[in-house]
């Protein structure tokens, strides 16, 4: 099966120390109540790319570059949105309710991405293959659904019209992602 997503490795620009600091930033946002109450629990309601430090600027620029690489061309950007999502088994939600896509404006096209910030591994082998993102190219009810593996420090980029949901949780320790959309 051919895939509709691509990975882009940013570990050389955004190292583990920076990623852990970004997790701390996300925890601070959540502690202050800056998360949606009508979305998955602990999905921040702040454009995290706008947080005032170099690591978030680096992440924003890595997202833009990854999108252009995915599209194999530079495009005029109309809007960029970003947020973070912290989850674990202790905050688990019904996965069937988490299916969604991001191409809501029919006058634009959206490219979406998930940046895998931190995955605590449960046990020795459980985790990365199903902890990433589940994509449904033919919709949640259609065939062809598949998991994209978790790759810490990578952007996983895909068309915004593709239905998706978070992967399977394996531990009560927190995992962190940043999600973003680029409209053009």
N, C-alpha and C positions, 0 to 999 in steps of 0.2 A: 504494500500500500504506500502510495506517495503521501508525504506529510504536507501540511499547509502552514507549518511554523518553522522558524529558524532560531538558533541560539547564537548569542554574541557574548563572548567572554570579556569581562571588564575587571578581572582580578588584578591586573597590573596597575590599573588606575585607582580602583577602590578595593583596598585590602581588607582583611578580616577585622583589623582594629577599627577601621572606618565603618565597616558594616555593623559592628557591635555598638559603636557610638550612635549610629542611626537607629538601632533598636532601642537604645536608651532614649533618644529623641521621641520615638513613637510611644514608648511607655509614659513619658512625660505628658504628651498630648492626651493620652487616654486617661491618665490620672486627673488631668484638668477637665475631663468631660468632653473633649473635642473628638467625638465619634458619633456616627449616626445611630439613632435608635430604631429606625425603620429599615435597616440594611443588616447584612451579617454583623453579628456582635463584634465590636472592636475594629470596625472599618472607620478610619479617621475621616473627619469632615473638613480637613485642611488640605490645601494644595501643598503637599510636602516638598515639591520642587522649589517652593518659595521660601522654605526655611533658610534663615540667614547664616549659612556657613558653606565652606568650600565643598564638603562632601556631598551636600544636596545639589549644589551647582554641577559638580562632576557627574552625579547621577542623571540629572536632567540632560546634560550634553551627551552623555552616553546613550540615553534613550533616543534622542534626536538622530544621532549618527546611526544607531541600530535600525531605526525606522527607514532612513534613507538607504541603508545597505539592503534591507529587506525588499524595498521597492525598486532597488537598482537604479535610483535616480533621486535627485533633490527635488523637493516640492515646496510650494509656498504654503506655510503653516497658517491655518486659520485659528486654531486653538489647541492648547495642551492642558490636560487635566491630569492630576496625580493624587494618589492617596495611598495609605498603607493599611495593612490588614494583619492583625495579630490573632492567632487562634491556636487552640490545643484541644485535646480530648475533654479537659475540664470545662471548656466553653463550647463543646460540639453542638452543631445544629443539624437538622434534618437535611442531608445533602440534596435530596430531591427538590427542596425549595430554593436552592442556590444557583440553579441554571439561569444564565442571563447572557446578553450580548451588549455591545456598546455602540452600535451604529444606529443611533436613534434619529439623527437629523438626515432626512432623505436628500437634502441639498448638498451634502458633503460626503466624503468618504473618510472612514476612520481606520487607522492602524492602531492596534492595541499591543500592550506588552505587560509582562510580569517579570519583575526583578526578584530573584530568589536571594533574600538577604541572610536568613539564618534558619537552618533546619536541625533541630535536635534529633539525632538518630536513636530510635528505640531498638535496643538489642544490637546485634552485630550486622544483620543484613536487611532488616525491615526498614523501609522508608523511601529512599529516593525514587524508585520506579513508579510508585503510585501516589507519592506525596506531592508531586508537582501540580499539574493542572490537567483536568480532563476536558478534552475538546470533543464537540459534537458537530462535525461539518454539515450533517443533514438534520440538525435540530435534536432536542432532547429525546423525542419519540422515534427518531430515525435510526438507521443502522450506521455503522462506521465510527462509533465513538472510540476514542483511545486516550491513554494517559501520556502526557509529556513528562519525562523524568525531571526531577528536581536537580538543578545544577547551580550550586551556590556561587554567587558572584556573576551570574549570567543574566542577560535579558533574554526572554523567550518572546519573540515577536510574531504576530499573526493578524489576519484581517479582522477588523472590529465587528464585522457582521457574524462572525462564528460564535455559536453558542458555546459556553464553557462554564466550569465551576471548579472550586478548589479541589485538590486531590484528597486522598484519604488520610485522616489523622492517625498517628501511630503512638503518640505519647502525650502525657499531660504537661510536658514542657512546652513553652511557647515557640511557635514558628512565626516568622515574619516575612512578608513580601511587600513590595511596592508595585502597584498597578498604575498604568498610565494609558492615556489615549491621545493620539495626535489626529486632529481633523485637518483635512486639506481640500 
